[in-house]
Amino acid sequence: MNYYKIAILSLITLLFSVSCKEDFEEVNTNTLLPREANPGSLLPTIIDRTVDQMLDLARNQNHELMQYTSMANTVDELHWYRIDAAHSDAVWSFYNSMQDVRDMNNIATANGNNNYAAIALIWKSLLATHLTDVFIEVPYEEASRGEEGIFEPEFDSQREIYAGILRDLEEANHLIIQNEALEFGGDILYNGDMLKWKKFANSLRIRYLMRASKRPEINAEAHIKTIISNPDQYPVFEHNEDGALLKYSGNLPFVNPNSLGRDFGFDVHSISTTFVNQLKALEDPRLPVYVEPTIASQETGDLDYIGLEPGLPFSEVPGIDPSKSTMNQGLRDADLPAVIMSYSELAFLLAEASMKGFIDGDAKGYYEKGIRASMEYWEVEMPEDYLTQAEVAYNNSLEQIITQKWIAQYWVGMEAWFDYRRTGFPVLHVGAGHDNNGQLPVRYPYPTLVSSLNRANYEAAVSRLGGDNINLRGWWEKE
């Protein structure tokens, strides 16, 4: 096309735009859509997307690291303690929701919607802890502020991030107005029940206070004691119905995302011998809910559950093997809820806090409540002698609390990995094929995109951390 044709087309375009200018907005506006964003329009996407990511991380990463499952093929190398860029990218993608959370908070704050602002602070805390607990130093104060011209955000220390998280959760508790409805709806988690959001905020705060309880500057004992001794001001989960559970309708598009995957997605994850043997030794009634019987035993009618040893050498990985158990197919039900945080988890946290003398109360009672709540959630009947058998009867040990918590935390994000890093429990198998001298990784390297697009701040963070490798311990892990 020559310059004359370009000039003619430009003139025609200019004339057309001038002639249509007066009624352009009226003609091209969809009157059925809202004219501006409101916090209720952002909330369901924020919740659904985050929970989808947490389920994916549970199945493909936490389950392999914490030996709930053992990879039955050689495609994904995480089960050998090799963390690649795809694993890091999957966690870093929580920043996709962080921008929406920031927008929701800004809109809610500007318009005096305190309950939406509180929910935004709760969700920001949930996202930020996943990010810092995986990478240690990450952007926090300057994250998701591109509209302000901050395209290369600085990385904050884990100590600074935790201070912000704990501050935000306390503020959320005070912001919530229990008898005030969510004006714009959108709450697919609690259906506008603000008391439950308040319980979620305070239960999360206990989770993170216990996680950082080794650090004296956090003063976890005093804060947890204040929460537990003032239930009217700081309510927490009291039963399973309070838990943060995303309850899917079972009808498209609002279905558990595991129901949409191929069978192959479950079949490549055999149940680990570490997990299934523990359940069998305890005659745990959750076994048939968690684990699929082997195909051979289903054919004979004499159901059996056989795991795959984690950390096998490359040459011994069997591939998909019908003689090994996999995750129960019922975990793919379209209406199966996704657990963000359960009452069972809180009970185990309080058992630990009580055992350590942080709070008054019966550690044994909290411990047993945690077990009962898990079994009630999975709708299985606890055997009369379950709590009295030698390996379960409360003996005032952290290992026992965390091991039972590990059993209950099946399919809950990466929480079991975080617990292991601060407690060393449960005891995991070291396989001949495990890399990293058989040591479980305690950190992910930063994604490649971060080092290329935010080079200066990436290098500053790596310099402070002393490297960018899988064995670097974070601030809350150190004594």
Secondary structure, DSSP 8 states (H G I E B T S, - for coil): --HHHHHHHHHHHHHHHHHHGGGHHHHT--TTS-SS--HHHHHHHHHHHHHHHHHHHIIIIIHHHTTSEEESSSS--GGGT---HHHHHHHHTTHHHHHHHHHHHHHHHHTT-HHHHHHHHHHHHHHHHHHHHHHSSEE-TTTT-GGGT--S--EE-HHHHHHHHHHHHHHHHHH--TTS--TT---TTTTT-HHHHHHHHHHHHHHHHHHTTT-GGG-HHHHHHHHHH-TTTS----SGGGSEEE---SBTTBS-GGGGS-THHHHTEEEBHHHHHHHHHTT-TTHHHHB---HHHHHHT------B-TT--GGG---S-TTS-BB-GGGG-TT--EEEE-HHHHHHHHHHHHHTTSSSS-HHHHHHHHHHHHHHHTT----TTGGGSTTTS--S-HHHHHHHHHHHTTTSTTHHHHHHHHH--S-----TT-SGGG---------HHHHHHSHHHHHHHHHHHT-SSTT---GGG--
